[in-house]
Amino acid sequence: MATALQDTQSAAARSLGHVALHYQTPEQGPLAARLLTMLGFVETQDLTLPDGAHFYRFVVDPRHQGRGDGIIYLSVVPEAQRKLVAAVRDALKIGTADEHPAVGEMRGHLARDPEYSFHIGTLLESLEELEERFLALEEANRSDPELKGRLKITYNRALKSDPEIEARLNASPIYGKVDRFAYGRNGVQAFVETDILASGTLGESTFLEFDYVFPDRQSHVLSIVEWA
């Protein structure tokens, strides 16, 4: 059984301030912003830059609108970064018959496990909200003219341990038939991978994770990691 380290130091309160995300091309700014809105983030600023690209500020929920934490900044990939990624991709011969084998190996790991590399997690307080938002994403991936085929969605159930949780997940419109499991119990995960947002060594897609933890459980997937 895994154990948690105890914090024996007292310090002033702190919180995670912000993360910065990038969309691939200037014209995809409004689409990237719409996707974040669909995921429940709240847009508080849309600044048009001199080159015509958009710089957005989002917060995780309205309570953070005037604060300095819970922020997501969204902007286009910087030009120097774009050039560097292009050079890396050229050196690895990506998309050619001579593509470096490490590329396929990395993509294989990411396809099997959305948590394998860089990703961003958001905790929701409502399982029903998580279900509603991801049902809407599934529909958008099927039929939305701008989003169709650009969202890869993956779900992880909680490790089996609680009959009440099992019953709730069996009745869930998104988790009912899921046979993948999180690295812990008493909580669920939902992931969306999209090439609208750029990240990682190859400058390709970004993984966004959304979690729900069942209340009144002393141990859960975000407090104790377990390897089943």
C-alpha positions in Angstrom: 0.0 0.0 0.0 1.4 3.4 -1.0 1.9 6.0 1.7 1.8 9.8 1.5 4.6 12.0 2.7 3.7 14.3 5.6 4.4 18.0 5.3 6.1 19.1 8.5 6.8 22.6 7.4 4.4 25.6 7.9 4.3 28.2 5.2 2.2 31.0 3.8 -0.7 29.8 1.6 0.2 29.3 -2.1 -1.7 28.1 -5.2 -0.8 27.3 -8.8 -0.9 30.5 -10.7 -1.2 29.8 -14.4 -0.3 27.6 -17.3 0.4 28.9 -20.9 -1.1 26.9 -23.8 -0.4 27.5 -27.5 -2.6 27.0 -30.5 -1.0 25.9 -33.8 -1.6 28.7 -36.3 -2.9 32.3 -36.0 -6.2 31.5 -37.8 -7.0 28.7 -35.2 -7.1 31.1 -32.3 -10.9 31.5 -32.1 -11.3 27.7 -32.5 -8.9 27.0 -29.7 -10.7 29.5 -27.5 -14.1 27.9 -28.3 -12.7 24.5 -27.3 -11.5 25.8 -24.0 -15.0 27.3 -23.4 -16.6 24.0 -24.3 -14.4 22.4 -21.6 -15.8 24.8 -19.0 -13.0 27.4 -18.8 -14.1 31.0 -18.6 -12.7 33.5 -21.1 -11.9 36.9 -19.4 -9.8 38.6 -22.1 -9.3 38.4 -25.9 -6.5 40.7 -26.9 -5.7 41.1 -30.6 -2.0 41.5 -31.1 -0.3 43.7 -33.8 0.2 40.6 -36.1 -3.5 39.8 -35.9 -3.1 36.8 -33.6 -5.2 36.5 -30.4 -4.0 36.4 -26.9 -6.6 34.9 -24.5 -6.9 34.8 -20.7 -9.1 32.1 -19.2 -9.8 31.1 -15.6 -10.8 27.7 -14.4 -14.0 29.1 -12.9 -15.6 32.5 -12.3 -14.3 32.7 -8.8 -10.8 33.2 -10.2 -11.7 36.0 -12.6 -10.0 38.8 -10.6 -7.4 36.6 -8.9 -3.8 35.8 -9.9 -4.3 32.0 -9.9 -6.3 29.4 -11.7 -5.4 31.1 -15.0 -4.9 29.7 -18.5 -3.2 31.9 -21.0 -3.7 30.9 -24.7 -1.6 32.3 -27.6 -0.2 31.2 -30.9 3.0 29.2 -31.0 5.9 31.7 -31.0 7.8 32.0 -34.3 11.2 30.9 -32.8 9.6 27.8 -31.2 7.9 27.0 -34.5 11.3 27.1 -36.3 12.9 25.0 -33.7 10.2 22.3 -33.8 10.4 22.3 -37.6 14.2 21.7 -37.4 13.7 18.8 -34.9 11.0 17.3 -37.1 13.3 17.6 -40.2 16.2 16.0 -38.3 14.0 13.1 -37.3 12.7 12.7 -40.8 9.1 12.7 -39.5 6.6 11.4 -42.0 9.2 9.8 -44.3 10.3 6.2 -44.8 13.4 7.1 -42.8 11.6 8.4 -39.8 13.6 7.9 -36.6 12.2 4.9 -34.7 12.0 6.9 -31.4 9.2 8.9 -32.9 6.9 5.8 -33.4 7.9 4.5 -30.0 6.9 7.8 -28.3 3.6 8.0 -30.2 2.8 4.5 -29.3 3.2 5.2 -25.6 1.0 8.3 -25.9 -1.7 6.4 -27.7 -1.8 3.9 -24.9 -1.5 6.3 -21.9 -2.5 10.0 -22.1 -0.5 10.6 -18.9 2.8 9.3 -20.4 4.1 12.8 -21.0 3.1 16.4 -20.5 -0.5 17.0 -19.7 -2.7 19.4 -17.7 -5.2 18.3 -15.2 -8.4 20.1 -14.0 -10.4 18.9 -11.0 -14.2 19.1 -11.3 -16.6 19.0 -8.3 -19.4 17.4 -10.3 -19.4 14.1 -12.1 -22.5 15.1 -13.9 -20.8 18.1 -15.3 -17.9 16.0 -16.5 -20.3 13.6 -18.2 -22.2 16.3 -19.9 -19.2 18.1 -21.2 -17.6 15.0 -22.6 -20.8 13.8 -24.2 -20.8 17.2 -25.9 -17.2 16.7 -27.0 -18.0 13.3 -28.4 -20.8 14.8 -30.4 -18.6 17.6 -31.6 -16.0 15.1 -32.7 -18.6 13.4 -34.8 -20.4 16.3 -36.3 -19.0 19.8 -35.6 -17.5 21.1 -38.9 -14.5 22.6 -37.2 -13.9 20.0 -34.6 -14.8 16.8 -36.3 -12.1 14.2 -36.1 -9.8 16.5 -34.1 -10.5 15.3 -30.6 -9.3 12.0 -29.2 -11.2 11.1 -26.0 -10.1 8.5 -23.4 -11.7 7.6 -20.1 -10.3 5.9 -17.0 -12.5 4.4 -14.3 -11.5 4.2 -10.7 -9.7 1.0 -9.5 -12.4 -1.3 -8.2 -12.8 -1.0 -4.4 -16.2 0.6 -3.6 -19.5 -1.0 -4.6 -21.3 2.3 -4.4 -18.8 3.9 -6.8 -19.0 0.8 -9.1 -22.8 1.1 -9.3 -22.6 4.8 -10.2 -20.0 4.2 -12.9 -21.9 1.3 -14.4 -24.8 3.6 -14.8 -22.7 6.4 -16.3 -23.3 7.4 -20.0 -19.5 7.6 -20.5 -18.0 5.2 -18.0 -20.5 2.4 -18.2 -18.5 0.3 -20.7 -15.0 1.6 -19.9 -12.4 -1.1 -19.2 -9.4 1.2 -18.6 -8.5 2.1 -15.0 -6.8 5.1 -13.3 -3.7 4.8 -11.1 -5.9 4.9 -8.0 -9.3 4.4 -6.6 -12.3 6.6 -5.8 -11.9 8.9 -8.7 -12.3 9.0 -12.5 -10.4 10.7 -15.4 -11.4 11.9 -18.8 -8.8 13.0 -21.4 -9.1 14.9 -24.6 -6.1 15.1 -27.0 -6.3 17.7 -29.8 -4.0 18.9 -32.5 -5.6 22.4 -32.2 -3.2 23.0 -29.3 0.5 22.4 -29.7 2.9 20.9 -27.1 5.5 18.3 -26.6 8.9 17.7 -28.2 7.4 17.3 -31.7 5.0 20.3 -31.4 2.0 18.1 -32.1 -1.0 17.7 -29.9 -1.9 18.6 -26.3 -3.4 16.3 -23.7 -6.0 17.9 -21.3 -7.2 15.8 -18.3 -10.4 16.3 -16.3 -10.8 14.5 -13.0 -13.6 13.8 -10.5 -13.0 12.5 -7.0 -15.9 10.9 -5.1 -16.5 12.8 -1.8 -15.7 11.6 1.7 -13.0 9.1 0.6 -9.8 9.4 2.6 -7.8 7.9 -0.3 -8.4 8.6 -3.9 -6.6 8.7 -7.3 -5.2 12.2 -6.8 -4.0 11.7 -3.2 -2.4 8.2 -3.4 -1.1 6.7 -6.7 -1.5 3.0 -7.0 -0.1 0.6 -9.5 -2.7 -2.1 -10.1 
